């Protein structure tokens, strides 16, 4: 059983590592709860471009829903548990888009 779980986690980690740098940025923002509009603004591109990146992320990660994507991210340690004072959904840290602008 433990070996099976380790193999599944290794597969998911391989999927994450297969993402392009831009897809990884979009992935990180999506799993934190940012909208396409906020992600587009933060990354300096159009909402349509974000939708295309998000679609490719979902395909590469082999998931059909945002809930599945967040669940996978949590299992492999990409999504971090939230501190008590942050905006939180399902126990994961979701930072507002303004936190990503510099």
ABEGO torsion letter per residue (X at the ends): XAAAAAAAAAAAAAAAAABBAAAAAAAAAAAAGBBAAAAAAAAGBBAAAAAAAAAAAAAAAGBABAAAAAAAAAAAGABBBBBAABBBBGGBBBBBAAAABX
